[in-house]
Amino acid sequence: MSDTAPRTSTAPLLVAAAGGTPAHPPVWFMRQAGRSLPEYREIREGIPMLEACFTPELVREITMQPVRRHGVDAAILFSDIVVPLVAAGIGVDIVPGTGPVVAEPVRTRESVEALPLLAPDGLDPVAEAIRLLRAELGETPLIGFAGAPFTLASYLIEGGPSRHHERTKALMYSDPATWHALLGALATITTTFLTVQVAAGVQAVQLFDSWAGALSERDYREFVQPHSARVLGAVHGVPKIHFGVGTAELLPAMREAGADVVGVDWRLPLDEAVRRLSRPGTPAPVVQGNLDPAALLADFAVVEREVRRIVEEGRAAGGHIVNLGHGVLPNTDPEVLTRVVELVHSLTP
């Protein structure tokens, strides 16, 4: 964590992120504000996703919903990874049932050079939402977030979601100069997005590299890590969480990119993740995770067993933030999430 980060907070998430011992294990859930909540489905009815993301009062209300219902130890700003692209003027829409769809895919040096910059005032609605949230959250920390350059690049190159990232990898391998120019431009956009959030008052940030698990460690270090490191290095004063899916082989490189906390998906036990992340002469790593989201659909006896196991495995780390190994599934019973929070809070950190 940056030397300028506040160190007096007793909020369990911030204490754990700094490698301290909180009053109880902190817990929040990726996608905790979303389709698993009936109040979310009600308030979003008829409102397109991107419109919701640029409406401060709606962002405030949706972000607060899981805090009120579940008593989680952090709120995460309701937004989407394509918000900074849209704010910059790049033609992206979120199509229900599909995800982000790009009007004109970016696959040439000319299209990279034509990408617009992101002006901070294009994010004024996001900053206003953060100010509204900080006024309401009290001692509960607010996490800001952004998509990492590689994941954003994949959407722009593929034109939308992709299972195998064929066009993305083809450009990466065949035209490294254009590749690095694209990721450099996206790193600039992402840095602006995160620094605006920090200036507005978020108390931690999470950088999502959702698709980085599609890469080998060698390729990650050559083609991706420098750009993620640039983003993380530009964020000061708050703990930085770095998370990807299927990234068990990339965890040390992700920590080296500048993360204070490394998110771990459900595929790797936390104690093994800690072993991989540890280096002689460096502080013990802080980890976040990593309950399988699908486990929440099982009987609660199974859920409780898995939560206890994960908390126990997390004791190997310098700090542990309890979370899922990915986002809450839409068909998750909200009552189960509330019971998980209560269980985690009852355990010894």
C-alpha positions in Angstrom: 0.0 0.0 0.0 1.2 3.5 -0.7 2.8 5.4 2.2 0.1 8.0 1.8 -2.7 5.5 2.5 -4.7 6.1 5.7 -3.5 3.7 8.4 -5.9 4.6 11.3 -9.1 3.0 9.9 -10.5 0.1 11.9 -12.7 -1.0 9.0 -11.9 -4.8 8.8 -11.4 -4.8 5.1 -8.8 -2.0 5.2 -7.1 -3.6 8.2 -6.8 -6.9 6.4 -5.7 -5.3 3.1 -2.8 -3.7 5.1 -1.8 -7.1 6.5 -3.2 -6.4 10.0 -5.6 -8.4 12.2 -9.1 -7.0 11.9 -11.9 -7.4 14.6 -13.4 -10.1 12.4 -12.7 -11.5 9.0 -13.9 -9.0 6.3 -16.3 -10.3 3.6 -17.8 -8.8 0.5 -19.0 -10.4 -2.8 -18.1 -9.6 -6.3 -21.4 -8.8 -8.1 -23.1 -8.4 -4.8 -25.1 -5.5 -6.3 -26.9 -7.2 -9.1 -29.5 -9.7 -10.3 -29.5 -11.9 -7.3 -31.4 -9.1 -5.4 -35.1 -8.6 -6.1 -34.8 -4.9 -5.2 -32.1 -4.6 -7.9 -34.3 -6.2 -10.6 -37.1 -3.9 -9.6 -35.1 -0.7 -9.7 -33.4 -1.6 -13.0 -36.6 -2.6 -14.8 -36.7 -0.8 -18.1 -33.4 1.1 -17.6 -30.4 0.1 -19.8 -27.2 -0.8 -18.0 -25.1 2.1 -19.2 -27.9 4.6 -18.4 -27.9 3.2 -14.9 -24.1 3.5 -14.6 -24.2 7.2 -15.5 -27.1 8.1 -13.2 -25.6 9.1 -9.8 -28.7 8.5 -7.6 -29.3 5.1 -9.2 -25.7 4.1 -8.7 -25.9 5.2 -5.1 -29.1 3.1 -4.4 -27.9 0.0 -6.2 -24.5 0.1 -4.5 -26.1 0.4 -1.1 -28.6 -2.4 -1.6 -26.3 -5.3 -0.6 -24.8 -3.3 2.3 -28.2 -2.8 3.8 -29.4 -6.4 3.1 -26.2 -8.4 3.9 -24.1 -6.3 6.2 -21.0 -6.8 4.0 -17.8 -5.1 5.0 -17.5 -3.1 1.8 -19.5 -1.6 -0.9 -18.3 -1.9 -4.5 -19.2 0.9 -6.9 -22.0 -0.2 -9.2 -20.5 0.3 -12.7 -19.2 -1.7 -15.6 -15.8 -2.2 -17.1 -16.8 -0.5 -20.3 -17.9 2.7 -18.6 -14.6 4.5 -19.2 -14.7 3.5 -22.9 -18.1 4.9 -23.3 -17.2 8.0 -21.4 -14.2 8.5 -23.8 -16.6 8.2 -26.8 -15.8 4.7 -27.9 -18.8 3.0 -29.5 -19.7 0.2 -27.0 -23.1 -1.0 -25.9 -24.1 -3.6 -23.3 -26.6 -6.0 -25.0 -28.8 -7.9 -22.6 -27.9 -11.6 -22.8 -24.7 -11.0 -24.7 -22.6 -8.4 -22.8 -20.4 -5.6 -24.2 -20.6 -5.2 -28.0 -18.2 -2.9 -29.9 -19.6 -1.0 -32.9 -16.2 -0.9 -34.7 -13.7 -3.5 -33.5 -10.1 -2.2 -33.1 -7.7 -4.4 -35.1 -5.3 -2.1 -36.9 -2.7 0.5 -36.0 -4.9 3.2 -37.6 -7.9 2.2 -35.4 -5.6 2.3 -32.3 -4.3 5.7 -33.2 -7.9 6.9 -33.6 -9.0 6.0 -30.1 -10.1 9.0 -28.1 -8.6 10.0 -24.8 -10.8 10.0 -21.7 -11.4 13.5 -20.2 -11.9 13.4 -16.4 -15.0 15.5 -16.7 -16.6 12.7 -18.7 -16.7 10.8 -15.5 -18.5 13.6 -13.5 -21.6 11.3 -12.9 -19.4 8.6 -11.5 -17.6 11.0 -9.2 -20.9 12.4 -8.0 -22.2 8.9 -7.2 -19.1 8.3 -5.1 -19.6 11.4 -3.1 -23.2 10.5 -2.5 -22.1 7.0 -1.4 -19.4 8.2 1.0 -22.0 10.4 2.7 -24.2 7.4 3.3 -21.8 4.6 3.9 -20.3 5.9 7.2 -17.5 3.5 8.3 -18.2 1.0 5.5 -15.4 1.3 2.9 -16.3 1.9 -0.8 -14.3 0.0 -3.4 -13.8 1.4 -6.8 -12.9 -0.7 -9.8 -11.9 -0.9 -13.4 -11.2 -3.4 -16.1 -7.6 -4.1 -16.8 -6.1 -3.2 -20.2 -5.9 -6.8 -21.5 -9.6 -7.5 -20.8 -10.7 -4.2 -22.3 -8.5 -4.9 -25.3 -10.1 -8.3 -25.8 -13.5 -6.8 -26.0 -12.4 -4.1 -28.4 -10.5 -6.5 -30.7 -13.1 -9.3 -30.7 -16.0 -6.9 -30.9 -17.7 -8.6 -27.9 -17.3 -11.5 -25.5 -15.1 -14.4 -26.7 -14.4 -17.9 -25.5 -11.0 -18.3 -27.0 -9.8 -14.7 -27.7 -8.6 -15.8 -31.2 -8.3 -12.3 -32.7 -6.9 -10.9 -29.6 -4.0 -13.4 -29.4 -3.5 -13.2 -33.2 -2.9 -9.4 -33.0 -0.7 -9.8 -29.8 1.6 -12.4 -31.5 1.6 -11.0 -35.1 1.8 -7.2 -34.4 3.4 -6.5 -31.0 3.9 -2.8 -31.8 0.2 -2.3 -32.4 -0.6 -4.5 -29.4 1.4 -2.4 -27.0 0.1 0.8 -28.5 -3.5 -0.4 -27.9 -2.8 -1.6 -24.3 -0.9 1.7 -23.6 -3.9 3.7 -24.7 -6.2 1.5 -22.6 -3.9 1.9 -19.6 -4.2 5.6 -19.9 -8.0 5.4 -20.0 -8.1 3.0 -17.0 -5.7 5.1 -15.0 -7.9 8.2 -15.5 -11.0 6.1 -14.5 -9.4 4.9 -11.3 -7.7 8.2 -10.3 -11.0 10.0 -10.7 -12.6 7.4 -8.4 -9.9 7.8 -5.8 -10.1 11.6 -5.9 -13.9 11.4 -5.4 -13.4 9.2 -2.3 -13.2 5.5 -2.9 -11.1 3.8 -0.2 -9.8 0.8 -2.2 -9.8 -0.2 -5.8 -10.0 -3.5 -7.7 -8.5 -4.1 -11.1 -10.4 -6.9 -12.9 -8.4 -8.8 -15.5 -11.3 -11.1 -16.3 -9.7 -12.8 -19.3 -6.0 -12.9 -18.3 -6.3 -16.6 -17.5 -6.3 -17.2 -21.2 -2.6 -16.4 -21.3 0.6 -18.3 -20.4 2.8 -16.7 -17.7 5.4 -15.9 -20.3 2.9 -14.1 -22.5 1.3 -12.3 -19.6 4.7 -11.0 -18.4 5.6 -9.8 -21.9 2.4 -8.5 -23.3 0.2 -7.6 -20.3 2.0 -7.1 -17.0 3.8 -3.8 -17.9 0.5 -2.2 -18.8 -1.3 -3.4 -15.6 1.7 -2.3 -13.6 1.5 1.2 -15.1 -2.2 1.4 -14.0 -1.6 0.1 -10.5 1.5 2.3 -10.1 -0.5 5.4 -10.8 -3.0 4.8 -8.0 -1.9 6.1 -4.7 -3.3 6.3 -1.2 -5.6 3.3 -1.2 -5.1 -0.5 -1.2 -5.1 -2.1 -4.7 -6.8 -5.5 -5.3 -5.9 -7.4 -8.5 -8.2 -10.2 -9.7 -8.5 -12.5 -12.7 -10.3 -15.7 -13.5 -8.2 -18.8 -14.2 -5.0 -17.1 -13.2 -3.5 -19.7 -10.8 -0.3 -19.7 -12.9 -0.2 -15.9 -13.1 -0.5 -15.0 -9.4 3.1 -14.1 -8.7 3.2 -11.9 -11.8 0.0 -10.3 -10.9 1.3 -9.4 -7.4 4.5 -8.1 -9.0 2.4 -5.8 -11.1 1.8 -3.8 -8.0 -1.2 -5.3 -6.2 -1.5 -5.1 -2.4 -4.1 -7.8 -2.4 -4.3 -10.6 -5.0 -7.7 -12.1 -5.7 -7.8 -15.9 -6.1 -10.5 -17.8 -8.0 -12.1 -21.0 -6.7 -9.7 -23.3 -8.7 -6.8 -23.0 -6.3 -6.8 -23.5 -2.5 -5.9 -20.2 -0.7 -3.0 -21.8 1.2 -1.5 -23.0 -2.1 -2.0 -19.5 -3.6 -0.2 -18.0 -0.6 2.7 -20.4 -1.2 2.9 -19.4 -4.8 2.7 -15.7 -4.0 5.3 -15.8 -1.2 8.9 -14.5 -1.8 11.8 -14.5 0.6 12.4 -11.0 2.1 8.9 -9.7 1.2 5.8 -9.4 3.5 3.4 -12.3 3.5 0.9 -11.8 0.7 -2.7 -10.6 1.3 -5.3 -12.6 -0.6 -9.0 -12.3 -1.4 -11.4 -15.2 -2.1 -12.3 -17.8 -2.9 -15.6 -19.6 -2.4 -17.0 -21.2 -5.6 -20.1 -19.1 -6.5 -21.9 -22.4 -7.4 -21.4 -23.7 -3.9 -23.9 -21.1 -2.7 -26.6 -23.1 -4.5 -25.9 -26.2 -2.3 -27.4 -27.0 1.1 -26.2 -24.5 3.7 -24.4 -27.2 5.6 -22.1 -27.5 2.5 -21.8 -23.7 2.3 -20.8 -23.5 5.9 -18.2 -26.3 5.5 -16.7 -24.5 2.5 -16.6 -21.1 4.2 -14.9 -22.5 7.2 -12.3 -24.3 5.0 -11.6 -21.1 3.1 -11.2 -19.0 6.2 -8.8 -21.7 7.6 -6.8 -21.8 4.4 -6.6 -18.0 4.5 -4.8 -18.0 7.8 -1.6 -18.8 5.8 -1.7 -15.3 4.3 -0.6 -12.0 5.7 -4.3 -10.9 5.5 -7.4 -12.4 4.1 -10.5 -10.8 2.6 -13.3 -13.4 2.3 -15.0 -13.3 -1.1 -16.2 -15.6 -3.9 -13.8 -16.9 -6.5 -15.9 -14.9 -9.1 -19.2 -13.0 -9.1 -22.5 -13.9 -7.4 -24.6 -16.0 -9.8 -28.0 -14.4 -10.7 -30.0 -17.4 -9.2 -28.3 -17.2 -5.8 -30.7 -16.9 -2.9 -29.9 -13.6 -1.2 -30.6 -15.2 2.2 -27.7 -17.5 1.7 -25.4 -14.5 1.2 -26.7 -12.9 4.4 -26.0 -16.1 6.3 -22.5 -16.4 4.9 -21.7 -12.8 6.1 -23.1 -13.7 9.6 -21.0 -16.9 9.6 -17.8 -15.2 8.5 -18.3 -12.5 11.1 -18.6 -15.1 13.8 -15.2 -16.6 13.1 -11.8 -15.7 14.5 -9.6 -13.8 12.1 
